[in-house]
Structures are given as C-alpha cells and as structure tokens.
Amino acid sequence: MLIIVMSSATQIFCGQLGNVQLAAASLGNNGIQVFAYGLMLGMGSAVETLCGQAYGAEKYEMLGVYLQRSTVLLMATGVPLAAMYAFSEPILLLLGQSPEIAGAAAEFAYGLIPQIFAYAANFPIQKFLQAQSIVAPSAYILTASMALHVAMSWVAVYRLGLGLLGASLTLSLTWWVLVAGQFAYIVLSPRCRETWTGFTWAAFADLAGFAKLSAASAVMLALEVWYFQVLILLAGMLPDPQIALDSLTVW
C-alpha cells in the first residue's frame, strides 16, 4: 500500500508543475513503469516458492543462494527494460500518444531507469524475508523511506526546480534507500544469520532453469498489473489526453 502511496506522492508533486506534467507523470508512472514493475514482481516471486521450500527443508543456506540468483537474473532483465525507457518517446508516439505528453513522459521515464535495477534487488529481498515470516522490518523501512521520499521530492521539485526529471530521480533514489535498508537488515540481523552466509558464485549456477521458473511466475502475476497499463495507454489516445490522463491519476 505504501508503495502505491509513494508513486502517488510523486504524481502529486508533478501535478503542481502543470496539467501536462501531471499527465506525463501518469503516463510515465502507470503506462511505462508499470510494465517493468509487473515483470520484475512476477519474476521475483519465484524466490518465494524456492525459499519457502528450502526453509521448510531446513536448507537455510540455499535461501541466500536463491536471493542472489534471482537478483542476477533480474538485473540482466533490467538492461533491455532500461533501453525501452531510453527510447520511450518514439515508442509512445508509435502507440498513438500525444507528442507533447509523450516527450514529457519520456523525460520522466529517464529518471526512472535506476528504479528498474532497484526493483531487481528489492523483490528477491522482499520474498527472501517473507519466506522466513520476517515482515515487520520491511514495513518499518518502507514507512521511513516514504517519509524521506516526500521530503526529497519537495526539495527536488520546489527548492531545486528539477521538474519531472527531478521527481522521477527522487522516486528511484527512494527505492534504492528501501533496498539498502532491507539488505542492511539481512546482513546485520541475527534472524538471517543462517540464511545469509555471504556472496557466492553458486548464484550463477543453473540460471537457465531459474529463468524458466521466473518466466512462469511472471506470466501469472504480471498480467494482473499490466491491464491497468493498457487503460492508461488508451486514455492517452482520447481526444483530450491531458484531461483523460489527469483523471486516471486522481482515480
């Protein structure tokens, strides 16, 4: 829930810049970023199954291996996604979006490129912790990150005048703060002492088999997220895309 609030807060700050900027943030956040979010969340969910099995079988050291293996795979997946973000303007134009909004949405998307790789680290970490029934620390870290995000967004948009790019870069930075906080907990907490034994080359073993399992998880979960992306793209093709996209942002 707080993750949704964090993205919404970014769109609120962008809305203060003007209607075009709000529409661009809506298109960038929900029309572009949702694709990466759905894919990464789906692929990262494979860790939950494998870690749950390993934890139940008391093969605790395998949880850390699965965490690292998933992170390696998702980081590699992030490279073509970053290329898609980099060429988001011509892609949006090809999909029938308004040139003005497509250009502004592309600017917003450029700042979200670091967020892709934060997703790649966050979702495996999240599933790693959940498999051990460790939930509260992530919630506390997310709450603190949310407060920090609002403060940094205010500075970036109002004090520094960085506009759409500053707002999206701030969102990316917040995600990396979330990742760093959770990873620090894994390394330092005695609750993860048996499941995290450090970095290992075993993370690079059987990547092909792991990729197949991750792809299956992605298909099942990502489709649930992507349907909203289709609505956003359709809204951008209406006669008055600014009002249509702004309305979906409020909704």
C-alpha positions, 0 to 999 in steps of 0.5 A, a space after each residue: 500500500 505504501 508503495 502505491 502511496 509513494 508513486 502517488 506522492 510523486 504524481 502529486 508533486 508533478 501535478 503542481 508543475 502543470 496539467 501536462 506534467 501531471 499527465 506525463 507523470 501518469 503516463 510515465 508512472 502507470 503506462 511505462 513503469 508499470 510494465 517493468 514493475 509487473 515483470 520484475 514482481 512476477 519474476 521475483 516471486 519465484 524466490 518465494 516458492 524456492 525459499 519457502 521450500 528450502 526453509 521448510 527443508 531446513 536448507 537455510 543456506 540455499 535461501 541466500 543462494 536463491 536471493 542472489 540468483 534471482 537478483 542476477 537474473 533480474 538485473 540482466 532483465 533490467 538492461 533491455 527494460 532500461 533501453 525501452 525507457 531510453 527510447 520511450 518517446 518514439 515508442 509512445 508516439 508509435 502507440 498513438 500518444 500525444 507528442 507533447 505528453 509523450 516527450 514529457 513522459 519520456 523525460 520522466 521515464 529517464 529518471 526512472 531507469 535506476 528504479 528498474 535495477 532497484 526493483 531487481 534487488 528489492 523483490 528477491 529481498 522482499 520474498 527472501 524475508 517473507 519466506 522466513 515470516 520476517 515482515 515487520 522490518 520491511 514495513 518499518 523501512 518502507 514507512 521511513 523511506 516514504 517519509 524521506 521520499 516526500 521530503 526529497 521530492 519537495 526539495 527536488 521539485 520546489 527548492 531545486 526546480 528539477 521538474 519531472 526529471 527531478 521527481 522521477 530521480 527522487 522516486 528511484 533514489 527512494 527505492 534504492 534507500 528501501 533496498 539498502 535498508 532491507 539488505 542492511 537488515 539481512 546482513 546485520 540481523 541475527 534472524 538471517 544469520 543462517 540464511 545469509 552466509 555471504 556472496 557466492 558464485 553458486 548464484 550463477 549456477 543453473 540460471 537457465 532453469 531459474 529463468 524458466 521458473 521466473 518466466 512462469 511466475 511472471 506470466 501469472 502475476 504480471 498480467 494482473 498489473 499490466 491491464 491497468 497499463 493498457 487503460 492508461 495507454 488508451 486514455 492517452 489516445 482520447 481526444 483530450 489526453 491531458 484531461 483523460 490522463 489527469 483523471 486516471 491519476 486522481 482515480 
